Amino acid sequence: MVICDRNEISIRCRCAHQWVERELTRADYMAMIGEGIGQDYPSLAAAAQAAGYDGTLAGAYLA
């Protein structure tokens, strides 16, 4: 999941690890999402749960 909070871009994996990606800018984020693409959620927690990035898969491994 790519998260834009003001001018800070973060990446969040499905096991709920999240980090700031300093090489990406808000312009990069806007280019990735395009015009009118995406879904609005009332909070980051709601978005993470809806998209499966809430830690549900933490500790899961592909066999």
Secondary structure, 3 states (H helix, E strand, C coil): CEEEECCEEEEECCCCCEEECCCCCHHHHHHHHCCCCCCCCCCHHHHHHHHCCCCCCCCCCCC
